[in-house]
Amino acid sequence: MKFLHSVLVLTFFFSLLVPYSAIQSQTFDGDWKCLYRTLDDQPNATGYQTPSVGVIKENTFVALVSDYPPSTNAPLADYCYLVGYTNADSLNGRMGYYEYQSNIIMQWSSGFDAVNTNYAFDIAATADSFIYVANNDPDKNILVFKMSADSVVSTEYRLVTGADSIWAIDVDASGRVYVTTIAVAPNTGRVLVFDGFQQDMNAWQVTHSSTPLQTITIPDTGKTRGIAVNSAGTVIYVSNYDADKIYCYTGSSTSGYSLNNGFSFTLEDTMTASTGAFLDPGPWGLGFMDEKNVLFVSCDVNYLLGAGYQYGRIYALNPNTGAILDTIDCAGWNFSQTGSFTNYTPGNVSGYASVYNVDFDENFNLYDQSNFAWTADKWQFTGTIPTIPLTITGIVKDENTIPEQFNLGQNYPNPFNPSTTIEFSLPQDADVSLSIYSVTGELVTTLINNSYFTQGNYKLTFDATKLASGNYIYVITNNDLKLSRKMSLIK
């Protein structure tokens, strides 16, 4: 079913609530409120269209400004630059001076080596102040800048990807870099995983060339506009704007990654704007909130002015299943505060909803941007964001055998601490769910949430690090069939 939220912020009470354990709670018990938006005027404006923001720490971030799609009144159609903010609020924080609607092409340079920033759509920031730009110069470089005390400056690091085009970018805690490529149908997009300059200084500083550690091919055609990885680099999420899907891959940069069929998210939002225009948004930027293990996805229509401002949302997702846990209705917030989708205030309303990316600070505040309002915005949750165990690290299919019957194997090892393997068999294609319960029947977590699997033998790893010692029941459903077994966690 297509659905439309008519309230400002709709809180979803996900069914995987465990009453006896606050740690396991997956209920968002508050509201999201916009604390400020950078004023779209001197002296705090980004200056022009703002598709991405990278957060270094609370109120310290970098905004990406990029003229795409090219404006009709600008003398240059490919300008792109970074604007730093420190101790930011609505009226203060911007580093440096930028003329309004600046026609600037920022340059990365090191000695006699120089690369212009061109058609960048996404950036990633790290806590040590590095800014990674997925750049669409002729060599499709990953450019690395750094925020200094008063400006954003070049480093010595860049890496040629060799892709046709690149879009989204993220960096894990070790410095490994993940970028998506954009392919034209019938080709599909890819994810390229590279060692960072921390692991391969020569490639980033001298040769500017390296072979990807891993290459992941997305299963469907469409624009791969978002990527997010957990800090360990063991889970990768990728959004496909045209297919309305988010994919989850588990593994590592050394052993490779496998598509996790237990995770399933398809954006089903559509709406008719007040103008009569039909809006069909897609999933855009992704952000993984480490420690909390919540995946956020920004959703919007495709560079649509006017009627497009009536839609713009960010969903909080269960990282194991893709189920929606909570919603930030950015367009709804704008309308509720001003009575319009295009009005704005100097304080906390950006208007012109065009929410393409999302990031977080160390205190779990959320930052997004409004591309056509030319702002970066900060949101705060009034309650406590739940911590969700990242319980599933991978699903592996045995391609060598075809099972004759539906079966759920005994987990091994058993007893276990803290992880164990669960195997199941499907004699035919089916929609599968796999859940963990306490012995009193309370739902602890869902590992697979009504996801489609082809016939075959499967095994997955269940990580129970955050569960208490005791006996648990795991239950699998295959359409109308159900099987269960007992497992014991001993710490």
C-alpha positions as CSV (number, residue, x, y, z in Angstrom):
1,M,0.0,0.0,0.0
2,K,1.1,3.5,-0.7
3,F,1.0,5.7,2.4
4,L,1.1,9.3,3.4
5,H,1.8,10.8,6.8
6,S,-0.5,13.8,7.6
7,V,1.1,14.7,10.9
8,L,4.2,16.6,11.7
9,V,6.2,13.9,13.2
10,L,4.7,10.4,13.3
11,T,6.3,8.0,15.8
12,F,6.2,4.4,14.8
13,F,6.0,1.9,17.7
14,F,7.8,-1.0,16.2
15,S,6.6,-4.4,17.2
16,L,10.0,-5.6,18.5
17,L,9.5,-4.0,21.9
18,V,10.8,-6.0,24.8
19,P,9.1,-4.7,28.0
20,Y,11.5,-6.4,30.4
21,S,14.7,-4.8,29.0
22,A,15.4,-1.1,28.4
23,I,18.4,-2.0,26.4
24,Q,16.3,-4.0,23.9
25,S,13.6,-1.3,23.6
26,Q,13.1,-0.2,20.0
27,T,10.5,2.5,20.7
28,F,11.2,6.1,19.9
29,D,9.6,7.9,22.9
30,G,9.8,11.5,21.9
31,D,9.7,14.0,19.0
32,W,12.3,15.5,16.6
33,K,12.6,19.3,16.7
34,C,14.6,21.5,14.5
35,L,16.9,23.6,16.7
36,Y,18.3,25.9,14.0
37,R,18.9,26.3,10.3
38,T,21.8,28.3,8.9
39,L,20.4,31.7,7.8
40,D,20.1,32.0,4.0
41,D,21.7,35.4,4.0
42,Q,24.9,37.1,5.0
43,P,26.9,36.5,7.2
44,N,25.9,32.8,7.7
45,A,24.7,31.5,4.3
46,T,26.1,28.6,2.4
47,G,25.6,30.8,-0.6
48,Y,23.8,28.4,-3.0
49,Q,22.4,24.9,-3.5
50,T,23.5,22.6,-0.7
51,P,23.1,18.9,-1.3
52,S,25.2,17.5,1.6
53,V,26.6,18.1,5.1
54,G,29.4,16.4,6.9
55,V,29.5,16.7,10.7
56,I,32.8,16.8,12.7
57,K,31.3,17.4,16.1
58,E,28.3,19.2,17.6
59,N,27.8,22.5,15.8
60,T,30.9,22.0,13.8
61,F,30.3,20.8,10.2
62,V,31.0,21.4,6.5
63,A,28.4,22.1,3.9
64,L,28.8,21.1,0.3
65,V,27.6,23.6,-2.3
66,S,27.1,22.3,-5.8
67,D,25.3,23.7,-8.8
68,Y,23.3,20.7,-9.9
69,P,21.1,20.6,-11.8
70,P,22.8,23.6,-13.5
71,S,21.0,26.9,-12.9
72,T,20.0,28.9,-15.8
73,N,21.2,32.3,-14.4
74,A,24.7,31.3,-13.3
75,P,27.7,31.9,-15.6
76,L,29.3,28.7,-14.5
77,A,27.3,25.5,-14.4
78,D,29.8,23.2,-12.6
79,Y,30.9,25.2,-9.6
80,C,31.3,23.5,-6.3
81,Y,32.9,24.4,-2.9
82,L,32.9,23.6,0.8
83,V,31.8,25.9,3.6
84,G,32.9,25.3,7.1
85,Y,31.0,26.1,10.3
86,T,32.2,26.1,13.9
87,N,30.2,26.8,17.0
88,A,27.3,27.2,14.6
89,D,23.7,28.4,15.2
90,S,21.2,30.1,12.9
91,L,23.1,33.4,12.7
92,N,26.7,32.5,13.4
93,G,29.5,30.0,12.7
94,R,30.4,30.3,9.0
95,M,34.1,30.3,8.2
96,G,35.2,32.8,5.6
97,Y,33.3,35.1,3.3
98,Y,31.2,33.9,0.3
99,E,29.2,36.1,-1.9
100,Y,25.5,35.2,-2.2
101,Q,25.1,32.8,-5.1
102,S,28.8,32.5,-5.4
103,N,30.3,31.3,-8.7
104,I,33.1,29.5,-7.0
105,I,35.0,26.4,-8.1
106,M,37.1,25.2,-5.1
107,Q,40.4,23.7,-5.9
108,W,42.2,20.8,-4.2
109,S,45.9,21.3,-4.5
110,S,49.2,19.9,-3.3
111,G,52.3,21.5,-4.7
112,F,51.9,21.6,-8.5
113,D,49.1,19.0,-8.4
114,A,45.6,20.5,-8.6
115,V,42.1,19.3,-9.2
116,N,38.9,21.4,-9.5
117,T,35.9,20.3,-7.6
118,N,33.1,19.4,-10.1
119,Y,29.6,18.1,-9.7
120,A,30.1,16.6,-6.2
121,F,26.9,15.3,-4.6
122,D,28.1,14.0,-1.3
123,I,30.8,14.4,1.3
124,A,31.8,12.5,4.4
125,A,33.4,14.0,7.5
126,T,35.4,12.4,10.3
127,A,35.9,13.3,13.9
128,D,39.5,14.3,13.2
129,S,38.3,17.0,10.8
130,F,39.0,15.3,7.4
131,I,36.4,16.0,4.7
132,Y,36.1,13.4,1.8
133,V,34.6,14.6,-1.4
134,A,33.2,12.3,-4.1
135,N,34.3,14.4,-7.0
136,N,33.3,14.2,-10.7
137,D,36.4,15.6,-12.3
138,P,37.6,13.7,-15.4
139,D,39.4,11.1,-13.2
140,K,36.6,10.8,-10.6
141,N,38.8,11.6,-7.7
142,I,38.1,11.2,-4.0
143,L,39.5,14.5,-2.7
144,V,40.5,15.0,0.9
145,F,40.3,18.4,2.6
146,K,40.6,19.3,6.3
147,M,38.9,21.9,8.5
148,S,41.5,24.1,10.1
149,A,40.9,26.7,12.8
150,D,39.4,29.2,10.3
151,S,38.8,27.5,7.0
152,V,38.6,24.3,4.9
153,V,42.0,23.6,3.3
154,S,43.5,21.0,1.0
155,T,45.5,18.0,2.2
156,E,48.0,16.0,0.2
157,Y,45.5,13.1,-0.3
158,R,43.5,12.2,-3.3
159,L,42.7,9.0,-5.1
160,V,41.5,8.3,-8.6
161,T,38.6,5.9,-8.7
162,G,38.5,5.3,-12.4
163,A,34.7,5.1,-12.3
164,D,32.4,6.6,-14.9
165,S,30.8,8.8,-12.2
166,I,30.6,8.7,-8.4
167,W,27.9,9.9,-6.1
168,A,27.8,8.8,-2.4
169,I,30.7,8.4,0.0
170,D,31.3,7.2,3.5
171,V,34.3,6.4,5.7
172,D,34.6,3.8,8.5
173,A,36.5,4.2,11.8
174,S,39.7,2.8,10.3
175,G,39.7,5.3,7.4
176,R,38.6,2.9,4.7
177,V,36.5,4.8,2.0
178,Y,33.3,3.6,0.4
179,V,31.9,5.2,-2.8
180,T,29.0,4.4,-5.1
181,T,29.1,4.6,-8.9
182,I,26.2,5.7,-11.1
183,A,25.5,3.5,-14.1
184,V,23.2,4.0,-17.0
185,A,20.6,1.2,-17.6
186,P,21.0,-1.6,-18.4
187,N,24.1,-1.5,-16.3
188,T,23.9,-1.4,-12.5
189,G,25.7,0.7,-10.0
190,R,28.6,-0.5,-7.8
191,V,30.2,0.1,-4.5
192,L,34.0,0.5,-4.5
193,V,35.9,0.0,-1.2
194,F,39.4,1.5,-0.9
195,D,42.0,1.5,1.8
196,G,42.3,5.0,3.2
197,F,45.5,7.0,3.4
198,Q,46.0,5.6,6.9
199,Q,46.6,2.2,5.3
200,D,48.1,3.2,2.0
201,M,49.8,6.5,2.2
202,N,51.7,6.0,-1.0
203,A,48.5,5.6,-3.1
204,W,46.8,8.7,-1.7
205,Q,49.9,10.9,-1.5
206,V,52.1,9.9,-4.4
207,T,50.6,7.7,-7.1
208,H,47.0,8.6,-6.5
209,S,46.0,5.2,-7.7
210,S,44.9,2.0,-6.0
211,T,42.9,-1.1,-6.8
212,P,39.6,-1.4,-4.8
213,L,39.7,-3.8,-1.9
214,Q,36.2,-4.9,-2.9
215,T,33.7,-4.2,-5.6
216,I,30.0,-4.8,-4.9
217,T,27.5,-4.8,-7.9
218,I,24.0,-3.6,-7.0
219,P,21.3,-6.1,-8.1
220,D,19.0,-3.6,-9.8
221,T,19.4,-0.8,-12.2
222,G,19.0,2.7,-10.8
223,K,20.9,5.6,-9.2
224,T,22.8,4.6,-6.1
225,R,22.6,7.9,-4.2
226,G,23.3,6.9,-0.7
227,I,25.8,4.8,1.2
228,A,26.4,4.2,5.0
229,V,28.7,1.9,6.8
230,N,29.0,1.0,10.5
231,S,32.2,1.9,12.2
232,A,33.8,-1.5,11.8
233,G,33.0,-1.6,8.1
234,T,31.2,-5.0,8.4
235,V,27.8,-3.7,7.4
236,I,27.1,-1.5,4.3
237,Y,23.8,0.0,3.3
238,V,23.2,1.3,-0.2
239,S,20.1,3.2,-1.6
240,N,18.8,2.9,-5.1
241,Y,16.7,6.0,-5.9
242,D,15.0,4.6,-9.0
243,A,14.1,1.2,-7.5
244,D,13.0,2.8,-4.2
245,K,15.2,0.2,-2.4
246,I,17.9,0.0,0.3
247,Y,20.2,-2.9,0.2
248,C,22.3,-4.3,3.1
249,Y,25.6,-6.1,2.6
250,T,27.5,-7.8,5.4
251,G,31.1,-9.1,5.5
252,S,34.5,-7.3,5.5
253,S,36.9,-5.5,3.2
254,T,39.2,-8.6,3.3
255,S,36.7,-11.5,2.8
256,G,34.1,-9.7,0.7
257,Y,30.5,-8.8,1.2
258,S,27.2,-10.7,0.7
259,L,23.7,-9.3,0.1
260,N,21.8,-9.7,3.4
261,N,18.3,-10.9,2.4
262,G,17.1,-10.4,6.0
263,F,17.1,-6.7,5.5
264,S,14.2,-5.3,3.3
265,F,13.2,-1.7,2.7
266,T,11.2,-0.3,-0.2
267,L,9.9,3.3,-0.1
268,E,6.2,3.2,-0.8
269,D,5.4,6.9,-0.3
270,T,3.5,8.8,-3.0
271,M,1.3,11.9,-2.8
272,T,-0.5,14.4,-4.8
273,A,0.6,17.9,-4.1
274,S,-1.8,20.8,-3.7
275,T,-0.9,21.8,-7.3
276,G,-2.2,18.5,-8.5
277,A,1.3,17.3,-9.3
278,F,2.0,13.6,-8.6
279,L,5.1,13.1,-6.3
280,D,7.0,9.9,-6.3
281,P,10.0,10.2,-4.0
282,G,12.9,7.8,-3.6
283,P,15.4,7.0,-0.9
284,W,18.4,9.4,-1.1
285,G,21.2,9.8,1.4
286,L,21.9,7.3,4.2
287,G,23.5,7.7,7.7
288,F,24.3,5.0,10.2
289,M,24.2,6.3,13.8
290,D,26.9,4.3,15.6
291,E,26.4,3.2,19.2
292,K,22.7,3.4,18.7
293,N,22.8,1.2,15.6
294,V,20.0,3.1,13.9
295,L,20.0,3.6,10.1
296,F,18.5,6.9,8.8
297,V,17.4,7.5,5.2
298,S,16.6,10.9,3.7
299,C,13.8,10.6,1.1
300,D,12.8,13.2,-1.4
301,V,11.7,13.8,-5.0
302,N,14.2,14.3,-7.8
303,Y,15.3,18.0,-7.9
304,L,11.7,19.1,-8.2
305,L,11.0,22.8,-7.5
306,G,7.6,24.1,-6.4
307,A,5.4,21.1,-5.7
308,G,8.4,19.1,-4.6
309,Y,8.7,21.3,-1.5
310,Q,5.6,19.6,-0.1
311,Y,7.5,16.3,0.5
312,G,10.8,15.7,2.4
313,R,11.2,13.1,5.1
314,I,13.9,11.2,7.0
315,Y,13.1,7.7,8.3
316,A,14.8,5.9,11.1
317,L,15.1,2.2,10.3
318,N,15.8,-1.0,12.2
319,P,19.4,-1.9,11.0
320,N,18.6,-5.7,10.9
321,T,15.3,-5.7,9.1
322,G,14.7,-2.3,7.5
323,A,11.5,-1.8,9.4
324,I,10.5,1.9,10.0
325,L,11.0,3.0,13.6
326,D,10.4,6.7,13.4
327,T,9.8,9.6,11.0
328,I,11.0,13.2,10.7
329,D,8.6,15.0,8.4
330,C,10.7,18.0,7.3
331,A,8.2,19.4,4.9
332,G,5.5,19.0,7.5
333,W,7.6,20.8,10.1
334,N,8.0,23.7,7.7
335,F,4.3,24.0,7.1
336,S,3.3,23.6,10.7
337,Q,5.6,26.5,11.7
338,T,4.8,29.0,9.0
339,G,1.7,27.8,7.2
340,S,3.6,27.4,4.0
341,F,6.1,25.1,2.4
342,T,8.2,28.0,1.1
343,N,8.3,30.4,4.0
344,Y,11.3,30.3,6.3
345,T,12.3,31.9,9.6
346,P,15.8,32.9,10.7
347,G,15.5,30.5,13.6
348,N,14.5,26.9,12.8
349,V,12.5,26.7,9.6
350,S,14.3,26.3,6.3
351,G,11.4,25.9,3.9
352,Y,11.9,24.5,0.4
353,A,12.2,20.9,1.6
354,S,14.8,19.1,-0.5
355,V,16.4,16.7,2.0
356,Y,19.1,14.8,0.3
357,N,21.6,13.7,3.0
358,V,21.9,13.2,6.8
359,D,24.6,13.1,9.4
360,F,25.0,13.1,13.2
361,D,27.2,14.5,16.0
362,E,28.6,12.7,19.0
363,N,25.5,13.6,21.1
364,F,23.1,12.0,18.6
365,N,21.8,15.2,17.1
366,L,20.9,14.9,13.5
367,Y,21.9,17.3,10.7
368,D,20.4,17.5,7.3
369,Q,20.2,20.1,4.6
370,S,17.7,21.8,2.3
371,N,19.2,21.9,-1.1
372,F,17.0,24.6,-2.5
373,A,16.7,26.6,0.7
374,W,20.6,26.7,0.7
375,T,20.7,25.7,4.4
376,A,22.1,23.2,6.8
377,D,19.7,22.2,9.7
378,K,20.2,20.7,13.1
379,W,17.5,18.4,14.7
380,Q,17.3,17.2,18.3
381,F,15.3,14.3,19.7
382,T,13.3,15.1,22.8
383,G,13.4,11.6,24.2
384,T,16.0,8.8,24.3
385,I,17.0,7.2,21.0
386,P,17.0,3.5,21.6
387,T,20.1,1.3,21.2
388,I,19.3,-1.6,18.8
389,P,21.6,-4.6,18.9
390,L,23.1,-5.2,15.4
391,T,22.3,-8.9,15.7
392,I,22.8,-10.2,12.2
393,T,26.3,-10.2,10.6
394,G,25.5,-12.1,7.5
395,I,23.4,-14.7,5.7
396,V,25.1,-17.2,3.5
397,K,23.5,-19.5,1.0
398,D,24.8,-22.9,0.1
399,E,24.6,-23.0,-3.7
400,N,25.5,-26.7,-4.0
401,T,22.4,-28.4,-2.6
402,I,18.6,-28.2,-3.0
403,P,16.7,-29.2,0.1
404,E,13.7,-31.5,0.0
405,Q,11.8,-30.1,3.0
406,F,11.4,-27.0,5.2
407,N,13.8,-27.3,8.1
408,L,15.2,-25.3,11.0
409,G,18.5,-26.6,12.3
410,Q,19.7,-26.5,15.9
411,N,22.0,-23.5,16.5
412,Y,25.7,-24.1,17.0
413,P,27.5,-23.8,19.2
414,N,24.9,-24.3,21.9
415,P,25.2,-23.1,24.6
416,F,27.0,-20.1,23.1
417,N,28.6,-16.8,24.0
418,P,28.1,-14.3,22.4
419,S,27.3,-15.5,18.9
420,T,25.9,-18.6,17.3
421,T,25.0,-19.9,13.8
422,I,21.4,-20.7,12.8
423,E,20.7,-22.8,9.6
424,F,17.4,-23.2,7.8
425,S,16.3,-24.9,4.5
426,L,13.6,-23.8,2.0
427,P,12.4,-26.4,-0.6
428,Q,10.8,-23.6,-2.6
429,D,10.8,-19.8,-2.8
430,A,9.1,-18.1,0.1
431,D,8.7,-15.1,2.3
432,V,10.6,-15.8,5.5
433,S,10.6,-14.3,9.0
434,L,13.0,-15.4,11.8
435,S,12.6,-14.0,15.3
436,I,14.1,-14.5,18.8
437,Y,11.8,-14.8,21.8
438,S,12.2,-15.1,25.6
439,V,11.0,-18.3,27.1
440,T,8.0,-16.4,28.4
441,G,7.0,-15.4,24.8
442,E,8.2,-11.8,24.7
443,L,9.7,-10.8,21.4
444,V,13.5,-10.0,21.7
445,T,14.4,-9.1,18.1
446,T,13.7,-10.0,14.5
447,L,16.5,-11.2,12.4
448,I,14.6,-11.6,9.1
449,N,11.4,-9.7,8.6
450,N,9.1,-11.2,6.0
451,S,11.8,-11.2,3.3
452,Y,11.8,-13.1,0.1
453,F,14.2,-16.0,-0.2
454,T,14.8,-18.4,-3.1
455,Q,14.9,-22.2,-2.4
456,G,18.1,-23.3,-0.8
457,N,20.0,-23.9,2.4
458,Y,21.0,-20.8,4.4
459,K,22.9,-20.0,7.6
460,L,23.3,-16.8,9.5
461,T,25.2,-15.6,12.5
462,F,23.3,-14.2,15.5
463,D,25.2,-11.9,17.8
464,A,23.7,-11.8,21.3
465,T,26.3,-9.5,22.9
466,K,23.7,-7.2,24.5
467,L,21.4,-10.0,25.7
468,A,21.4,-11.4,29.3
469,S,22.3,-15.0,29.9
470,G,19.3,-17.4,29.7
471,N,17.2,-19.6,27.4
472,Y,15.7,-18.2,24.2
473,I,13.4,-19.5,21.5
474,Y,14.0,-18.9,17.8
475,V,11.1,-19.2,15.4
476,I,11.0,-19.3,11.6
477,T,7.9,-18.8,9.5
478,N,7.7,-19.9,5.9
479,N,4.4,-18.6,4.6
480,D,1.9,-20.6,6.7
481,L,4.5,-23.0,8.2
482,K,6.3,-22.4,11.5
483,L,9.2,-24.1,13.2
484,S,11.0,-23.3,16.5
485,R,14.0,-24.4,18.6
486,K,15.6,-23.5,21.9
487,M,19.0,-21.9,22.4
488,S,21.0,-21.1,25.5
489,L,23.2,-18.0,26.1
490,I,25.7,-18.4,28.9
491,K,28.0,-15.5,29.8
